[in-house]
Each structure stands twice: as C-alpha cells, then as structure tokens.
Amino acid sequence: MDLEGTDGRERGEDDTAFEKQSALFALAISDIVLINMWCHDIGREQAANKPLLKTVFQVMMRLFSPRKTTLLFVIRDKTRTPLENLEPILREDIQKIWDAVPKPQAHKHTPLSEFFNVEVTALSSYEDKEEKFKEEVAQLRQRFFHSIAPGGLAGDRRGVVPASAFSISAQQIWKVIRENKDLDLPAHKVMVATVRCEEIADEKLSCLRSDEGWLELEEAVQSGPVRGFGEKLSSIIDAYLSQYDEEAIFFDESVRNAKRKQLESKALDFVYPAYTTLLGHLRSKAVDDFKAKLEQSLNNGEGFASSVRMWTESIMLEFEKGSADAAVRQASWSASKVRDKLHRDIESHASTVRDTKLSEITTKFEKQLAKALIEPVESLFEAGGKDTWVSIRKLLKRETEAAVSELSACISGFELDEETVERMQQSLRDYAKQIVENKAKEESGKILIRMKDRFSTVFNHDADSLPRVWTGKEDIRAITRDARSASLKLLSDMAAIRLEDEKPDHIENVLQSSLIDRPAGAISSQNRIEGPTDPLASSTWEEVHPKDTLITPVHCKSLWRQFQGETEYTVTQAISAQEAYKRSNNWLPPPWAIMAMVILGFNEFMLLLKNPLYLMIIFVAYLIGKALWVQMDIAGEFRHGALPGLLSLSSKFVPTIMNILKRLAEEAQANSTPGGSESQNADAPVSRNQMQNSDRVSSTLSNSSVSSVGSSGIDQEYSSPNLSQRRRTNLPEAEFS
C-alpha cells in the first residue's frame, strides 16, 4: 500500500490525528513498512523522519498483542559514505527514539526487537546512476519475492489474514481506527476468521441443500426405506466438510473448528427430517410385517404367546439392522425412541389381537351355552315336573363345566396368568347362570298361559294322555283338584329362582295350603280383604333373596284368582256335559214310574195281546216316529235349547213328511212291477238297511248327547276332536250291529 508520507501535502498542517491513523493502519495490515530517507538526512534531528518514527512507536503501544513488523529504511541517493557506516548511526537514532517514547506499564521494559525488525538498505541516485538504481531495486524486489520464507522480510507472520478475507479485515481495521478505538489485533483476527468462515460454511450448506445426490436421496426416502441411506448421506456431508476445510485452512484454528462444527450441526439438522422419515418407514414396515406374520401363524394353529414372542424378536432384530444401516457417521443420533415406539406398537397390536381372539372365543362358548341351555330349560319349565329346578341345576352344571373345560383348552396357547383364566371361567359361569335366570324371568311372564295349558291338559286327558269323555262316571271335583294342583306346581316353580342347592324353600307348600287346601269359602272374590295372617300378603318369600324372586306372593295370589276365573267355565262345561250324557243315555222313566205303568197298564197290555191289529198299528207308528226322529235329528236340534229346537223342527216337519210319503210311493210302485219276486227278495235287504240306518242315527244321536267339555279358548281343542273321534268310532259299530 502506498501511504502519504509525513511531509505529504495531502494531510495538511498539524493533521497529527490522521498521521497516527494512517501509521496505525499501515502497521495493522502490513508485514513490512518501507520508510524513505534521504541519505543526507541521516544524523539530522528534524529531517530524518523522527516525527514519523515517534508516531509509529506511540501507536504501536496501543496494540493489545502486537505482531512483529519489519521496518525497512530505504536510504535514497546514497553517497560515497558506505552503508556500513550509515546503518549503525540510523539504528542508534531509532533506539533513542524508542527509549524516549512513553510506554504503558505492560511494556515499560520491552525491547525494540520485540515489536520491530529493523532493516536498512540503500539505493543509488536514479538521475546519476540509473542503471545502478534499477539493479539495486531489482535486488530489493527479489527480497520481497521471498519475504515469507524463513528469515525473510515478513517477520513472524503471527497475524496473517488469508487473501480472501483481506478486504473484510482492512475495512474493519480502518473502521475501528476511524472511531478512535483501541485496536485489538488478535480479536480482529478472530472477527475476520469468524466472518469468513461463516461465509464459507453458509456457502457449503447452500451447496448441500441443492446437491443432486441429496435431492435424489431425499425423494427416495419419502416413498419408503432406502438401503445404504446412512453411508450415502455420510459421504455427501463429508464432501462438503472437506471443501470447507480446504477453503478455511488459513483462518484462525479455533474459529475454523467452531464454524466447522456449526456447519456440521446445521447440515445434520437439515438432513435429520429425512432420517426420521426413514425410521418411520422402517417402523411402519416392521409393524405391518408383524401383523401379517402373526396372523399367518395364528391361522396355522400356532400358539398365540409363542407366535408373539417369536415374531417380536424377529421384527425387532430386523429393525435394528435397518436403523444401523440408516445411521450417519457424523451424527450420534439414537433410534431408541423409534425403537421404543415400535415395541409399544407391537405390544399394542398383540394386546388388541389377544383381546379380539379371547372375545371371539368367549362369544363362541357363550353361544354354545345359550344353545345348550335355552331350549332345554324352556322345556323343563313347560313340563313342570316334580324336580324342575333340580334338573335345571344338573343341566346348568353339566353344560357349564363342559364349556369351561373347553375354554381352558382353547386359551392355553395365550399363556394368560392364573387370575385372568379364573376371571374368564367365572365370567362364563356367570353368563350361563344369567341365561337360566333370564329364561326363568321370561317364562314367569307367561306363567298364566302355562297354568291354563297345564290345567287343560290334566283336566281333559286321562292318565294315559287320551282325551277324556265325560260319561258321568268321572269325579269332576277330584279331577279339578288334580289339574289345579298341577297348575299350582308350575306357579311355585316360577315363583323364585332356585340355582343354589343349599337354599331350600317352602313356596309350594305355602301356595298349596293358601290356595287349594283352604275351604272354598275362604277364597272369595277379588274385592275381599284378607286377614292379617294370610301368608301371601307379602312382597317377599321367606328364605328367598329378593333378587331371586320372580313372582311375589301377592302377585301369585292375583294370578291364581285370574286363573280360577278363566278355568271355571271349563269345569262348568264338564259338569254340563256329564248331565247331558246322563240325559241322552237314560230314556226310561224312573223305576217307580215303570212299576206304576206296569200295574196301571196291565189291562191295556192284555188287550194288545188279544188283538194283534193294535200291535201292528203301534209297530207302524213306531217306525214312522223313528224315521221322523232320524230324518229331523230331533236330539241334535234340542241340544242348543228348547225354543231354537222347536223353531227348527217346525220348519223341517212338513218337508220330512213329504219325503217319507214320496219314498213309500216309490216302493209301492216298485212292488207292482212284473219282477215282483225280485222285489220281494230285495225287501229284506231294504228293511235291513233301514234298520241299520235307524240304528246308526240312533247311535249318533246318543253319542252327541254325551258331549265333552266345551271349554272356552284353549279347552275347545280337547272337546271337539273327542266328539268327532267318538262319532267315527261309533258309526262302524252301529253298522256292524
């Protein structure tokens, strides 16, 4: 750099500030300072650039840690005086100036050689000895060419700034000097290195972001796992770190290393999302593989717990290999969080599958129990046997233990803890018990229908389950009691749930004594108020827990009243049928009437014996009356009442008489034909057929009078078939007779 001299006109008069600034600037940025001196000025106090030297030495004291600068004094237009004689004089003057310059306390005894390396050279006059001048200048130039070699002019070069940072360094030094601040050259060196290293680092980071290899790698990672990801990414980062090292090698080492670490950290932060994305793909793939392989193992019938252990180890090992392949050499990233997340995902899926499988198994056995219990329990309730609940308990225990045993075998592969197994078994037992209880509650809602069905079955069928025909010999009172007792047995069975063997109760006895064994007058209409000692005047049963109560005593009483009201008609119909049967099968008058008729009618009987014509007339009248009886179905018409029977007979009497006369006329005409002999031979069959028809009609009418119980509702299904079956049975008998 070419700076104006101490006597330059550019600085003006007394511009010492600028003089110090320029001198300090020169010392801060230069390794060598050339000072021109005229040969004849050596030894002169005011003309030997002593003010400049004083200024240089003064500002040098302001440097915090000054570097060693070379002061090269160039003696111009040397004379005949040898340089060897001039140099000692000049050095002596310089030493005096150094000693005279005031120094800070830290450099009070510091020698000149610690701050400056003084060199002296001389040049001939350009005007007198041009060739000699050029030769000497060429030699001096050669010294500059080799100035940084060991022992060269450049000194120790402790404050060297790379050429790429010289502009920044010079600007910052001049700025500090202009602001009249003390110049800390080591700090300035660090500042320059910081600025330049940051620029280099930013440049390399920008190149990394636009690197084609990195962009291809990043794009590939977005779509799935990439084999060799860590090695490829490490190579790319290494390349840019090496470029940084090459360009920042001349800067301060500490700054260079710090900025290198920052560059490496920023580069790793930049590529970290791709690394996490890759680990995410590895985790997702591992979870999917685990799901598929576990399902395949379960489909092949392998144990659940063993399959989970085997595939968990396999999948985790595969993930470890993938995460190791994705590791970047420059980073100390850990995949432990993703590994833990993968392990949690595997455990979560295994738990979900386990719960699902256990739920399916439980549901399967619940359906099996429901199928094995619902219909048999319903059948037992409907049958209403002597030991209904004993049979239900046996059925429940048998089916439950079988299901629990099968359940234990099915869940053995899950390796569940004993507490869980017991809980599942108990849950299955509770479910079976709940099925029975629910079925009992459902059947208790239909108890009235069941009672009426049972009453109708027992009342209308005998001990052989054949339909009962009311002939008048049956004890309706006893049959009614038996039927009601059977219905009461159903009511007592449905009054409470009895699934515990050790809990006997007396519900049936209480109902029997209160509803059947009591005198008839004790059970009055529904409006009668019972006495305070009525055992059914309660809402709970003794020795029965409220939760096991299906029908309360009060409700049982109400149901029994309703049951009696709906079955009374059946009993009444049976009684009426018996009376009708007796009337239809008893055509003779009472014995006393018969005796009176024999005694009082003896004369008439003897008259008939003496005159057979009367007997013939009576016989013909009997035949006509019998024909009218059969044709008009007099017994059947009067079955529905006297008035409807008379009305019906009055409308049928004339047509019936006309029909009989017509048939008699046809038979008389047939007898007058030439084939009289054949007609006479056919008379016997005709008469026999008429007799058979007469007997058939008589038998039918007789059976119709023996009607079964025409009960309302359900009872009718037992009476109607009996009549029809009876009629079908009697018709052939009449024909045969």
Disulfide bonds with the S-S distance in Angstrom:
none
